[in-house]
Amino acid sequence: MAGSISYIKIGNGDMTMIRNVRCIFIIMILLFIPALTGKDVRADDFQITDGALTAYYGSGGDIVIPDNVVHIADSVFLNNPDITSVQIPEGCLYISDGAFDGCVNLTYVSLPDSLIEIGNLAFARCTNLESCYLPQNIERIGSGAFRECRALKILEIPVETMVIEEGAFCYCDGIEQFIVRSGNTHYIAREGVLFSADMKQLIQYPCGRNEGTYAVPEGVEIICRNAFTHALSLREVALPHTLRELMPFAFSSCTSITEIRLPGSLSHVSENAFKNAVNLCRVYAGNDRMKIEPDAFAGDSSVIMIGNKGSEIENYAKKYNIGFSERKETDIVYIPPTKELLF
């Protein structure tokens, strides 16, 4: 047809040059796609058996877990310093114990809406993890799941979460606020502090908060394991007269607290409740018969127990070589928010 071009004749030298340019172009695409997308595209980096990711052989960086994974097995990425971000595919249901434990350079995790369980220590010691949005269908957050995730600032508890195991967020000393999403019937947040829905258990205080004082609300009966662990800014805590039990490590490593007044309602102080609260000097006991475990004040060499002469508190102090001082009539216990009662 007149005016149309049916072919172009190119010399051998020109054709060779075009082939070379094409090869260079393809190589550049292959080199830059991972950098542009942030994806590790090598399927052989992952060992997957019956939907379970059981091993990772890649070089780290920004990784994308394959779409056919429904379960990330125990310790798959344990202590991997090379991973910087992870995208977990829709359809994945479980992240097992210690899966990302010790991934110290992990800064971002994308979790799928399908996820229903985060195992024990799953993201423990991910000290640079800055962002982790928890999808609404997560039902269980395991013990120590985010232990020592020091870069997290705010953490939102999903709607469907029914179980938060002990110490799930301990040593997260960057967290300034907990939020519980509307519709959750098992947990509640008050002033950024995480409680059981009935307000009888204080689950976790946000240890990155800078306030020096805090009054535990009336109605709280149990302060849970690690609830205040490593709350370094906290100098004073007022405990309610409804309090019955301090669980293990409840105030461990609270190094700014110098005195604590245990209300008369308190019947049990668990082991290590005040472990390494190294500046704790005075413990006012409002109940002569409360059970205090032998190592409740482990590592606290300056503690003096203050109670009634001839009481179980005095016997406890003598037995475990702790200082004792007889309580005076002027000693008072502070009951939040404003009441003051004589022992």
LOTI-603564 format. One record per residue (C-alpha): residue number from 1; residue in one letter; x, y, z. Coordinates in nm, 3 decimals, decimal comma, padded with zeros to 5 digits, always signed. Layout:
   resi   resn        xx        yy        zz
    NUM      a         X         Y         Z
...
! end
This chain:
   resi   resn        xx        yy        zz
      1      m   +00,000   +00,000   +00,000
      2      a   +00,133   +00,338   -00,095
      3      g   +00,272   +00,542   +00,192
      4      s   +00,293   +00,247   +00,435
      5      i   +00,607   +00,100   +00,590
      6      s   +00,626   -00,276   +00,578
      7      y   +00,979   -00,323   +00,716
      8      i   +01,296   -00,142   +00,811
      9      k   +01,631   -00,268   +00,703
     10      i   +01,898   -00,244   +00,969
     11      g   +02,260   -00,335   +00,931
     12      n   +02,431   -00,603   +01,138
     13      g   +02,616   -00,349   +01,349
     14      d   +02,297   -00,161   +01,423
     15      m   +02,116   -00,484   +01,517
     16      t   +02,394   -00,581   +01,756
     17      m   +02,371   -00,242   +01,923
     18      i   +01,993   -00,276   +01,962
     19      r   +02,032   -00,621   +02,116
     20      n   +02,289   -00,484   +02,361
     21      v   +02,063   -00,195   +02,459
     22      r   +01,770   -00,436   +02,503
     23      c   +01,979   -00,662   +02,730
     24      i   +02,094   -00,369   +02,939
     25      f   +01,733   -00,249   +02,969
     26      i   +01,610   -00,592   +03,084
     27      i   +01,893   -00,624   +03,335
     28      m   +01,810   -00,281   +03,476
     29      i   +01,445   -00,380   +03,517
     30      l   +01,539   -00,701   +03,697
     31      l   +01,775   -00,514   +03,926
     32      f   +01,541   -00,231   +04,011
     33      i   +01,204   -00,406   +04,047
     34      p   +01,285   -00,538   +04,397
     35      a   +01,408   -00,196   +04,506
     36      l   +01,103   -00,019   +04,366
     37      t   +00,845   -00,259   +04,502
     38      g   +01,020   -00,354   +04,825
     39      k   +00,953   -00,718   +04,744
     40      d   +01,169   -01,024   +04,761
     41      v   +01,053   -01,208   +04,452
     42      r   +01,252   -01,529   +04,496
     43      a   +01,018   -01,816   +04,581
     44      d   +01,310   -02,040   +04,677
     45      d   +01,383   -01,812   +04,973
     46      f   +01,092   -01,978   +05,154
     47      q   +01,031   -02,334   +05,267
     48      i   +00,657   -02,400   +05,272
     49      t   +00,497   -02,729   +05,373
     50      d   +00,119   -02,775   +05,363
     51      g   +00,066   -02,401   +05,388
     52      a   +00,308   -02,357   +05,678
     53      l   +00,614   -02,137   +05,632
     54      t   +00,883   -02,334   +05,814
     55      a   +01,211   -02,174   +05,701
     56      y   +01,349   -01,863   +05,535
     57      y   +01,674   -01,857   +05,335
     58      g   +01,662   -01,508   +05,187
     59      s   +01,892   -01,212   +05,236
     60      g   +01,641   -01,001   +05,428
     61      g   +01,547   -00,643   +05,350
     62      d   +01,182   -00,580   +05,262
     63      i   +01,027   -00,924   +05,227
     64      v   +00,689   -01,036   +05,101
     65      i   +00,571   -01,375   +05,223
     66      p   +00,413   -01,588   +04,946
     67      d   +00,037   -01,593   +04,903
     68      n   -00,003   -01,964   +04,981
     69      v   +00,112   -01,929   +05,343
     70      v   -00,160   -01,978   +05,605
     71      h   +00,067   -02,034   +05,905
     72      i   +00,408   -01,895   +06,002
     73      a   +00,576   -02,161   +06,214
     74      d   +00,779   -02,120   +06,534
     75      s   +01,101   -01,916   +06,518
     76      v   +01,117   -01,898   +06,136
     77      f   +01,284   -01,555   +06,139
     78      l   +01,438   -01,582   +06,489
     79      n   +01,723   -01,333   +06,549
     80      n   +01,741   -01,230   +06,182
     81      p   +01,906   -00,885   +06,179
     82      d   +01,865   -00,831   +05,804
     83      i   +01,486   -00,802   +05,780
     84      t   +01,358   -00,445   +05,767
     85      s   +00,990   -00,494   +05,678
     86      v   +00,749   -00,783   +05,631
     87      q   +00,427   -00,814   +05,433
     88      i   +00,218   -01,113   +05,540
     89      p   -00,041   -01,228   +05,283
     90      e   -00,417   -01,230   +05,312
     91      g   -00,522   -01,582   +05,409
     92      c   -00,256   -01,625   +05,677
     93      l   -00,426   -01,723   +06,003
     94      y   -00,152   -01,783   +06,260
     95      i   +00,186   -01,640   +06,354
     96      s   +00,343   -01,892   +06,588
     97      d   +00,569   -01,855   +06,891
     98      g   +00,887   -01,657   +06,839
     99      a   +00,833   -01,625   +06,464
    100      f   +01,002   -01,283   +06,443
    101      d   +01,166   -01,278   +06,786
    102      g   +01,487   -01,076   +06,786
    103      c   +01,448   -00,917   +06,441
    104      v   +01,613   -00,603   +06,573
    105      n   +01,603   -00,405   +06,247
    106      l   +01,241   -00,482   +06,162
    107      t   +01,061   -00,147   +06,147
    108      y   +00,728   -00,227   +05,980
    109      v   +00,491   -00,525   +05,961
    110      s   +00,179   -00,551   +05,744
    111      l   -00,065   -00,801   +05,894
    112      p   -00,362   -00,940   +05,697
    113      d   -00,727   -00,910   +05,798
    114      s   -00,743   -01,291   +05,802
    115      l   -00,503   -01,316   +06,098
    116      i   -00,661   -01,456   +06,415
    117      e   -00,367   -01,535   +06,644
    118      i   -00,027   -01,391   +06,733
    119      g   +00,177   -01,642   +06,932
    120      n   +00,397   -01,608   +07,239
    121      l   +00,704   -01,389   +07,179
    122      a   +00,606   -01,361   +06,812
    123      f   +00,752   -01,010   +06,777
    124      a   +00,953   -00,997   +07,099
    125      r   +01,277   -00,797   +07,094
    126      c   +01,188   -00,624   +06,768
    127      t   +01,333   -00,314   +06,926
    128      n   +01,296   -00,091   +06,618
    129      l   +00,942   -00,193   +06,525
    130      e   +00,768   +00,142   +06,479
    131      s   +00,441   +00,044   +06,314
    132      c   +00,219   -00,259   +06,361
    133      y   -00,152   -00,220   +06,291
    134      l   -00,342   -00,509   +06,447
    135      p   -00,631   -00,622   +06,219
    136      q   -00,979   -00,648   +06,364
    137      n   -01,010   -01,029   +06,359
    138      i   -00,720   -01,110   +06,593
    139      e   -00,862   -01,317   +06,878
    140      r   -00,549   -01,394   +07,081
    141      i   -00,227   -01,206   +07,153
    142      g   +00,023   -01,438   +07,317
    143      s   +00,245   -01,396   +07,621
    144      g   +00,529   -01,155   +07,550
    145      a   +00,409   -01,119   +07,190
    146      f   +00,548   -00,764   +07,167
    147      r   +00,791   -00,777   +07,459
    148      e   +01,067   -00,515   +07,429
    149      c   +00,919   -00,351   +07,119
    150      r   +01,057   -00,024   +07,244
    151      a   +00,983   +00,191   +06,937
    152      l   +00,604   +00,140   +06,940
    153      k   +00,418   +00,453   +07,054
    154      i   +00,048   +00,367   +07,032
    155      l   -00,113   +00,026   +07,022
    156      e   -00,475   -00,044   +06,931
    157      i   -00,650   -00,357   +07,057
    158      p   -00,875   -00,505   +06,783
    159      v   -01,250   -00,557   +06,806
    160      e   -01,237   -00,938   +06,818
    161      t   -00,951   -00,975   +07,067
    162      m   -01,066   -01,200   +07,350
    163      v   -00,735   -01,303   +07,509
    164      i   -00,427   -01,097   +07,586
    165      e   -00,178   -01,321   +07,762
    166      e   +00,046   -01,214   +08,049
    167      g   +00,317   -00,966   +07,965
    168      a   +00,215   -00,930   +07,601
    169      f   +00,343   -00,570   +07,600
    170      c   +00,599   -00,569   +07,882
    171      y   +00,915   -00,363   +07,839
    172      c   +00,743   -00,166   +07,561
    173      d   +00,874   +00,149   +07,722
    174      g   +00,789   +00,366   +07,421
    175      i   +00,413   +00,303   +07,433
    176      e   +00,234   +00,616   +07,550
    177      q   -00,124   +00,503   +07,500
    178      f   -00,341   +00,196   +07,454
    179      i   -00,659   +00,222   +07,251
    180      v   -00,935   -00,040   +07,247
    181      r   -01,147   -00,029   +06,934
    182      s   -01,518   +00,023   +06,971
    183      g   -01,710   -00,304   +06,994
    184      n   -01,454   -00,503   +07,191
    185      t   -01,637   -00,665   +07,484
    186      h   -01,333   -00,803   +07,669
    187      y   -01,106   -00,502   +07,716
    188      i   -01,131   -00,130   +07,774
    189      a   -00,887   +00,162   +07,788
    190      r   -00,910   +00,445   +08,039
    191      e   -00,671   +00,738   +08,006
    192      g   -00,457   +00,519   +07,781
    193      v   -00,430   +00,237   +08,037
    194      l   -00,550   -00,112   +07,940
    195      f   -00,805   -00,288   +08,163
    196      s   -01,036   -00,586   +08,148
    197      a   -01,384   -00,478   +08,036
    198      d   -01,521   -00,498   +08,392
    199      m   -01,234   -00,279   +08,518
    200      k   -01,138   -00,541   +08,777
    201      q   -00,798   -00,613   +08,625
    202      l   -00,536   -00,361   +08,525
    203      i   -00,370   -00,532   +08,230
    204      q   -00,103   -00,287   +08,116
    205      y   +00,009   +00,063   +08,199
    206      p   +00,167   +00,248   +07,900
    207      c   +00,524   +00,257   +08,021
    208      g   +00,634   +00,525   +07,776
    209      r   +00,412   +00,779   +07,947
    210      n   +00,602   +01,068   +08,105
    211      e   +00,364   +01,138   +08,394
    212      g   +00,521   +01,083   +08,734
    213      t   +00,203   +00,989   +08,922
    214      y   -00,087   +00,755   +08,863
    215      a   -00,392   +00,659   +09,070
    216      v   -00,525   +00,311   +09,000
    217      p   -00,906   +00,345   +08,975
    218      e   -01,139   +00,222   +09,244
    219      g   -01,285   -00,117   +09,157
    220      v   -00,958   -00,266   +09,035
    221      e   -00,894   -00,593   +09,220
    222      i   -00,589   -00,733   +09,041
    223      i   -00,281   -00,567   +08,897
    224      c   -00,162   -00,815   +08,637
    225      r   +00,180   -00,959   +08,565
    226      n   +00,423   -00,699   +08,428
    227      a   +00,150   -00,434   +08,431
    228      f   +00,391   -00,155   +08,533
    229      t   +00,723   -00,320   +08,447
    230      h   +00,989   -00,068   +08,346
    231      a   +00,765   +00,238   +08,388
    232      l   +01,075   +00,447   +08,446
    233      s   +00,904   +00,786   +08,480
    234      l   +00,654   +00,669   +08,740
    235      r   +00,739   +00,806   +09,086
    236      e   +00,414   +00,761   +09,279
    237      v   +00,128   +00,511   +09,251
    238      a   -00,190   +00,529   +09,456
    239      l   -00,353   +00,189   +09,502
    240      p   -00,730   +00,150   +09,556
    241      h   -00,889   -00,005   +09,865
    242      t   -01,053   -00,263   +09,633
    243      l   -00,715   -00,415   +09,542
    244      r   -00,676   -00,783   +09,635
    245      e   -00,366   -00,907   +09,452
    246      l   -00,042   -00,793   +09,295
    247      m   +00,069   -01,046   +09,035
    248      p   +00,435   -01,139   +08,963
    249      f   +00,654   -00,856   +08,833
    250      a   +00,364   -00,609   +08,863
    251      f   +00,599   -00,321   +08,950
    252      s   +00,934   -00,474   +08,858
    253      s   +01,207   -00,235   +08,742
    254      c   +01,005   +00,072   +08,841
    255      t   +01,324   +00,247   +08,942
    256      s   +01,172   +00,589   +09,023
    257      i   +00,925   +00,467   +09,287
    258      t   +01,056   +00,537   +09,637
    259      e   +00,756   +00,433   +09,846
    260      i   +00,437   +00,232   +09,807
    261      r   +00,133   +00,213   +10,032
    262      l   -00,035   -00,126   +10,026
    263      p   -00,407   -00,092   +10,114
    264      g   -00,580   -00,299   +10,379
    265      s   -00,778   -00,486   +10,113
    266      l   -00,461   -00,638   +09,966
    267      s   -00,425   -01,006   +10,057
    268      h   -00,141   -01,128   +09,832
    269      v   +00,182   -00,981   +09,699
    270      s   +00,326   -01,225   +09,446
    271      e   +00,687   -01,322   +09,380
    272      n   +00,899   -01,051   +09,219
    273      a   +00,613   -00,802   +09,238
    274      f   +00,865   -00,524   +09,308
    275      k   +01,179   -00,689   +09,173
    276      n   +01,459   -00,444   +09,093
    277      a   +01,258   -00,143   +09,202
    278      v   +01,599   -00,041   +09,329
    279      n   +01,502   +00,294   +09,482
    280      l   +01,204   +00,159   +09,675
    281      c   +01,269   +00,250   +10,038
    282      r   +00,939   +00,242   +10,225
    283      v   +00,655   -00,009   +10,201
    284      y   +00,353   +00,075   +10,416
    285      a   +00,149   -00,238   +10,488
    286      g   -00,219   -00,172   +10,555
    287      n   -00,300   -00,537   +10,627
    288      d   -00,106   -00,721   +10,897
    289      r   -00,209   -01,058   +10,755
    290      m   -00,139   -01,010   +10,386
    291      k   +00,067   -01,286   +10,228
    292      i   +00,391   -01,158   +10,083
    293      e   +00,603   -01,402   +09,885
    294      p   +00,969   -01,443   +09,988
    295      d   +01,119   -01,273   +09,682
    296      a   +00,856   -01,005   +09,633
    297      f   +01,125   -00,738   +09,681
    298      a   +01,416   -00,917   +09,512
    299      g   +01,697   -00,678   +09,429
    300      d   +01,556   -00,399   +09,647
    301      s   +01,827   -00,366   +09,912
    302      s   +01,696   -00,046   +10,073
    303      v   +01,340   -00,157   +10,152
    304      i   +01,195   -00,095   +10,496
    305      m   +00,859   -00,254   +10,580
    306      i   +00,630   -00,035   +10,789
    307      g   +00,357   -00,213   +10,987
    308      n   +00,227   -00,302   +11,331
    309      k   +00,458   -00,430   +11,600
    310      g   +00,426   -00,807   +11,645
    311      s   +00,242   -00,850   +11,315
    312      e   +00,304   -01,095   +11,033
    313      i   +00,460   -00,805   +10,845
    314      e   +00,727   -00,768   +11,114
    315      n   +00,785   -01,144   +11,115
    316      y   +00,821   -01,140   +10,737
    317      a   +01,075   -00,858   +10,752
    318      k   +01,285   -01,038   +11,013
    319      k   +01,270   -01,372   +10,833
    320      y   +01,393   -01,229   +10,504
    321      n   +01,637   -00,976   +10,649
    322      i   +01,434   -00,672   +10,548
    323      g   +01,425   -00,355   +10,755
    324      f   +01,116   -00,294   +10,970
    325      s   +00,965   +00,015   +11,130
    326      e   +00,659   +00,032   +11,351
    327      r   +00,369   +00,215   +11,196
    328      k   +00,269   +00,546   +11,352
    329      e   -00,079   +00,691   +11,379
    330      t   +00,021   +00,964   +11,136
    331      d   +00,095   +00,712   +10,861
    332      i   -00,183   +00,733   +10,604
    333      v   -00,278   +00,546   +10,295
    334      y   -00,396   +00,742   +09,993
    335      i   -00,710   +00,611   +09,828
    336      p   -00,772   +00,762   +09,485
    337      p   -00,896   +00,998   +09,383
    338      t   -00,904   +01,221   +09,694
    339      k   -00,975   +01,020   +10,009
    340      e   -00,720   +00,976   +10,286
    341      l   -00,768   +00,705   +10,548
    342      l   -00,578   +00,620   +10,863
    343      f   -00,447   +00,264   +10,881
! end
